[in-house]
Amino acid sequence: MAHTGSLPLYQQIAELLIRDIAAGRLMDGEKLPPERDMAATLGIAVGTLRQALKSLTEKGLLVRVQGSGNYVRAKADAASVYALFRLELVEGGGLPTARVLSVERCDKDAALPPFGSHAQGHRIRRLRYLSGCVAAVEEIWLDAAHVDRIAPADLLESLYLYYRQRLGLWIARAEDRIGQGPVPDWAPPAFPHRPGTPLPLITRVSWAQDGQSVEASFTWYDPETVRYVARLK
């Protein structure tokens, strides 16, 4: 069953379209289908679609021509909740959602790259989806200096959005290193690869707006479903 996510539906649709534009699935100058047809294809109300299109217009990614329709205006560095999320479906794009598996404050794992100033971190384990397809398992560590406790119910689809809105932390940059590692033993049965199976592994360190490293993470992704994509601009 597709995981629908916790962001407002219009924002999910807007983010999906932003990622489709970035992936080249929607080309610069392309005319979008009529709104009623597009809403029917997406399975949403026309009013919800119009909210999403309005958001993209405000970001400069769409131009509405009176009497003609909506046209794509691709541009670099479009504002997106998932601007630093690098996984895409094999065919391109895909809306990221996630299911929280556990949240625990504990001593930092020795396998983590150095980050932050505190001896402990908040360990967040999630199952990641792209447009309802199981894509990855991820373990994210936020340095414990920034918050005493994290309740699973407080987490948003985008952790970076949660950091910004709840903690005042803006992730300004991130460094990814791609390697290989065995699927962890805590991976849920819904993940299509058994624990111990070697898979592509992303190790990330993220820095906040003040230049301090605040987060590290591991992401094991399913190469049969998704790809790691970094576009150079």
Secondary structure as GFF3:
##gff-version 3
##sequence-region A 1 233
A	DSSP	alpha_helix	9	22	.	.	.	ID=ss1
A	DSSP	alpha_helix	35	42	.	.	.	ID=ss2
A	DSSP	alpha_helix	46	58	.	.	.	ID=ss3
A	DSSP	beta_strand	62	65	.	.	.	ID=ss4
A	DSSP	beta_strand	69	72	.	.	.	ID=ss5
A	DSSP	beta_strand	87	89	.	.	.	ID=ss6
A	DSSP	beta_strand	96	107	.	.	.	ID=ss7
A	DSSP	beta_strand	120	130	.	.	.	ID=ss8
A	DSSP	beta_strand	133	143	.	.	.	ID=ss9
A	DSSP	three_ten_helix	144	146	.	.	.	ID=ss10
A	DSSP	three_ten_helix	152	154	.	.	.	ID=ss11
A	DSSP	alpha_helix	159	162	.	.	.	ID=ss12
A	DSSP	pi_helix	163	167	.	.	.	ID=ss13
A	DSSP	beta_strand	171	182	.	.	.	ID=ss14
A	DSSP	beta_strand	198	208	.	.	.	ID=ss15
A	DSSP	beta_strand	213	221	.	.	.	ID=ss16
A	DSSP	beta_strand	226	228	.	.	.	ID=ss17
###
